[in-house]
Structures are given as structure tokens and as C-alpha cells.
Amino acid sequence: MNNLVLSLISTVLIGLGATLTFDLWAIFVKHAFKITPSNICLVGRWLRYMPEGTFKHSNIVSAPQKSAECMVGSIAHYIIGVMFAIPFVALVGNSWLQHPTLIPAIIFGVVTVLAHSSSCNLHLGSDLLHQRCQILRRQDFVV
């Protein structure tokens, strides 16, 4: 296989692994500190309403449930994880893929978490982001 294919496969695996790590951490935090994790089904609900032309909800939690919303939300969650791996691999390069170290991955993870926290505080003019941040706050998340 050529380097491009190996880089692509590595990027997908890094994204899936990072997302799985995120999910395992959320389970730990839920049990250790009684902090409710984000409800990935709500992402699926939002996505499932899109084909009907509904992109904005006054309160996604109170919107009627859709079939397969949890599965759709989980798939989207892992796809987003892979999408986050793309800029990471672009930043660290092929040499890191050949000899990976933990520090760049941790730094990238911390930066993305801090960026999320900052965006929730600024709302960036996005109604969707504002809704998401409000949902997280209602679930006792610190954002």
C-alpha cells in the first residue's frame, strides 16, 4: 500500500480510537462523579429532523423522538471524531504516524476541548451552538 492509503487508514483509526477514549472517559466521569454525559441521541434527533427541513428547534429535548436517533447520533459522533483526526494528522505529519508519541495527541485533545468551551461561552452567533451549550448546561456540564 502507498503512504496516502496508510495515512488515511491511520487517520480513521486515530479518530475512532480517540472517540472511543472520549466515550470511556465519559462513562468513568458518570460513575465516579455522577456527571451525566451528553445525550448523543439528541444529535441523532437533530440530524433525523433535517430531511424534513427542520434545522432549528426551540428545545431539541422536547422535540418528538425519531426512530434510530441514537444510532444516527452515535454514527455522527464517531464520524466527527474521524473528522477531528484529519487536522491532527495534518499537523503532526507522517513522521508522527511512524513514531507516535502521546504528548501531541494530548495537547491537540486539550486544545479542542478548550476551543469547545470557549465557543460555548461566546456562542459565535450560532443558534445551534447556543442550543447545544444550553443542553450541556442543563445536564450539569461545565462549559
N, C-alpha and C positions, 0 to 999 in steps of 0.2 A: 504494500500500500504506500501511496505517496504521503508526503508530510502534511498536505492540506487535509486529506481524509483522516489521518491520525489526529490532527489538531481539532478537527470537527468532532470526532468521537470523544476525544478528551474533554472538550468543552461541554458536550452534552452530559458526560459522566460527572464532571465537576459540578454543573448546575443541579443535577439530580441529587448528588451527594450532599451538596450544601443545603438544598431544600429539605432533604430528609433530616439532616442535622438540626436545622431550624425547627422542624416538627417535633423531633425528640426533645429538644430543649424546651419547647412549649409544654410538652407533657410533664417534664420534670418540674417546671415552674408551677404548673397547675397543681401538682401533688405536693410539692414542697412548700409553696407559699400561698396556695388557694387563690391564684390569679387565673381567672377564666381566659382561655386562649381566644383568639379571634375566631369568628364563625365563618369558616371558608364556604359554607353553604350560601351565605349571603352574596358572596361574589358570584357563585353559580346562579343564584336567583336574578341578580342584576344582568348577567350575561344572557340568561334564558328569556328575559323580557325584551332584549334588543331586537330580535326578529320581528316583534310586533311594533317596533318603532318607539318603544319606551326606553329612554336613556337616562331619565332623571326621575327620582322618587322623592316625595317629601319625607318619607321614612321607609327605607327598604325593609326594615324589620317587620313593619305592619303590612307590607305588600303580601298578597296571597302567595303561598308556596307554589313552586313549579316542579314538575316531575324531573327527576335526575339532577336537581340543582346542586346537591352535594357532590356528585360525581363530576359535574361540569366545573364546579368550583375547585375541586382537587386537581383536575387536569390543568385548569388555568394556572393554579398555584405552582405546579411543577414546570409548566411552560415558562412562566415568569422567572422561576429560578434559573432555568437554562438561559433565558434572555439576559439575566444579570451576569451569568458566567462569560458571555461574549465580550463585554468590555474588560472584564478582569483578565481574560486570556490575552486580549489585545494589548493590555497594559504590561503584563508580565512577560509575554513573548514565549517563543518556542523553547528557549533555554530553560525557563522555569518548568515547562511541561516535562522536559527530560530529567530535571533535577529539582523537583518541587520542595519547597520549604513552607513551614506553617505561617511565618510572620507576614508575608504579603497577603495571604488569604485572610488572616485575622484583621489586618489593617483595612482591607477592602470591605470586609463584613462590618466592621465598626463604622466606617465612613458611610456605608449605605444605610445603616440604622440611624446614624446621626442625621443624615440627609432626610430620611423619612420623618424623624422627629421635628426637624426644622420646617419641613413642608407642612406638617400638621399645625404648627404654630403660626405659619404665615398664610396658609390656605391657598396661596398662589392664585387666587381668583377662581378656583375651580369648585363648582358646586359638588361634584362627585367627591373630590378630595375632602371637602368640608364635611360631607355626609359620612364618609369613611372614618374620619377623625372623631366625629361625634359618636359614632357607633363604638369605636375603640374606647372612648372616654366613658361611655355608659357601661362598658364591660370592665371597668376599673383598670384600664391600661393607663400607664403613664406615658403620654406622648408630648 
